[in-house]
């Protein structure tokens, strides 16, 4: 049973500090199952840290993180490791592995998840077809165009069948025409797959193209009036019981 009602991802009063600097200051937000939520804010506002905490790559100093009704982080520690959260992450710089072909990078993800070898070829082919990059399966990142690199990074995030997709300004290096094209495709793909998605951007137009719900973050805080449909549920995480 989902303890969060319809909310699939919920952050409650999450705080993150780096030395004397507060990166996130008691941030609370949620995303309904299958929804797309855009995090809008300037560089340095805390958007990327929010995604990293949701993925389990960083640990909150205070607050709780819930995914699918399960408390996955609280009490300054992760209760569920990143590998067990089933999260797909597209980083701002895409972080493609230079010594792997597109297909090999997907195979590495599946092998790490202990997917049997006999199943991996079909999963890879299906995922490359989904993002329309089949012809680049044997190419290395340096051989790809900007749009192809973006598709390759998205394929790597999707091949593990994630239940949560986190996108950190994946279109930031693309020209406006290609960005518009890929945003349209991404929105259609998300509707088809129904994966709960958090999309980071500093561009209002881009946010509007990918979702109809926007959370505005400024200097580590959610701006009043900058979000809609916020859950008022306040579950209590009990890390000692895990």
Steps between C-alpha positions, in 0.01 A plus 500: 500500500625847417517689832524828312158468334549597137844651552776283354800713597491723808769710666411632844696786660819390328811699594849460357810691608849530358721634775344827615288528187139376493431351157143394576298659778205284613376420151171313471355386170324205347421342166198285428551162340552539126521880519765733361614773737740771387743654747562854381775721638826677435839328513600431859143501631517138620325322214772244429550425869127429525528240223813345648327457835196342333731258318697419814825643365500754786356464849280767661629655823141536615161390371361195326474357150218264403466299180188293429393517863839387636727723704833477317700767687476652848712559806801612293525166324366314201265219596484372144816516285497663155524163325176384664295813424449426127585853396607608151721811503600720205776735615545855374824409320344164401804315648521253214774242545761577232640148468161329455289495187137597546390135513787402729407769751145366516631146534720612791196647679304178455793278601548707816132443577559127450265473203569163330712529189235331283256783582737791457519512119123540466481760777778700333338480155160597638641797690705628207189476284299688760733801484560462124873440507524143369752590232744634758516183710863437402615862525712660771390829662751708304346372176150624592334836434365701791149366448626143473698540821187618677308199370783267607495641853123462514525140376751421774261647758203303366650159428476390863120557502511776765198602703639854542674705229717797598615740228755771585485765223564237230428746217725783620766452231260472205387768257140621522371305199642167614396569859139559392498180296644286779272653764198404291632145465586478869152616604341238273733231630421584861126482433549162336710354781329674792819534704495754781742765378681799653641738240748774593525818297561873536294570187129579549418413139670164533313429823169581335577266210565197719244540781206702626627498859802701607678526835711814529816474713690809611808492722422153631132561573174434323354837406154572651245482224756339270337160512154352493335185634747456785416205723423591860564149627776483758598134547740402772805302394623242747857411398556303818250238381698420186 
